[in-house]
Amino acid sequence: MLYLDNAATTPVRREVLEAMMPFLTRWFGNPSSRHTVGEAAADALADARSRVARVLGMRPGDVIFTSGGTESNNLLVKGAAIAAASGRGARHLVTTPVEHESILESAAYLARVHGFEVTHVPVDRSGRVSPADVAGAVREDTALVSLGYANNETGTVQDIVAVTAAVRATGVRVPIHIDAVQAAGWLPLDAGELGVDAVSLAGHKLGAPKGTGVLAIRARVPLEPLMHGGGQERGRRSGTEDVAGAVGFATALELAEAERAAASARVGDLRDRFIARVLDRVPTARLTGDAVHRLPGTASFTFAGTSGEAVLLELERRGVVSSSGSACAAGSDEPSHVLLAMGVPPDLAQTAVRFTFPHHLDRPLDAVADAVAASVLAVQSGG
């Protein structure tokens, strides 16, 4: 079985498991405890925080360990927005209609419960947003700008540097957040170079366990916590820290960053070959997302005259595991909100299939492209 759904989750790397094991066994202590076992855990937690901060070009104190991308996005969008409303009375958010549900639903909650106004800046047919349009949506009462660095369904990459430059040129002092869950391991993450104030990451996209993640947010950005209690994570996320998870996350992030340049170039070439072969072998195939500005490990298509789910079943019969889009929306009968926002008709959007590749991919996927062609033909012919 060939697993090509790495945007949904990845297997835990052996190096990560080995780094975590001491903190699941011998040094299992609570990092708030004032004894040898607890202090060893606290030291490991501090080290993991510093290692993550180095990759992101931020300070260790900026790093908050969370349970994953969804929590990180919720904490940032709700926490930064509510703090801005309480502080300077700002009740306006800027985002786009192609974001992960954790951002869109957090924004909808703020509008519904706290009276925020949300501006969804439209994207073009490739899923990219205009930096000028983002800047044009910013107002004096804007509490936050939140964008996905790379889309989880299509792999389209936003020009974050251009967006941040355009927003800064307005003269409005507004925090800029990127959801970099899909970008990590493929794209540069230095927050200073990108010009952003906050970054969300998820460990299970990088070879760390599910339930691990990070929100890195600059100390100057006020943040209202969602979790109250013991005051951990500098009061921004209470609860006993998952030391082993933090160590695993830091290890996975460092490994992904060290391998990023080589993996991006190698996998990007293999992705292009795969896309070309699918488009050649399947007359009804259409690539979704930007043909150039896309993640090296993502190839997504629509196949007119099929059902995406039926194609997936045929592919699995042929030994290929992939998906129809976001794993968070699995089982939904509704067409992808991402594709609809890009102007794809609803019936065509429901034929979408996404292939996402591992960082270690090192050989052509010609046989997979042939399996795609055979699967689409089988569905179109009724069996």
Secondary structure, 3 states (H helix, E strand, C coil): CEECECCCCCCCCHHHHHHHHHHCCCCCCCCCCCCHHHHHHHHHHHHHHHHHHHHHCCCHHHEEEECCHHHHHHHHHHHHHHHHHHHHCCCEEEECCCCCHHHHHHHHHHHHHHCCEEEECCECCCCCECHHHHHHHCCCCEEEEEEECECCCCCEECCHHHHHHHHHHCCCCCCEEEECCCCCCCCCCCHHHHCCCEEEEEHHHCCCCCCCEEEEECCCCCCCCCCCCCCCHHHCCCCCCCHHHHHHHHHHHHHHHHHHHHHHHHHHHHHHHHHHHHHHHCCCEEECCCCCCECCCEEEEEECCCCHHHHHHHHHHCCEECECCCHHHCCCCCCCHHHHHCCCCHHHHCCCEEEECCCCCCCCCHHHHHHHHHHHHHHHCCC
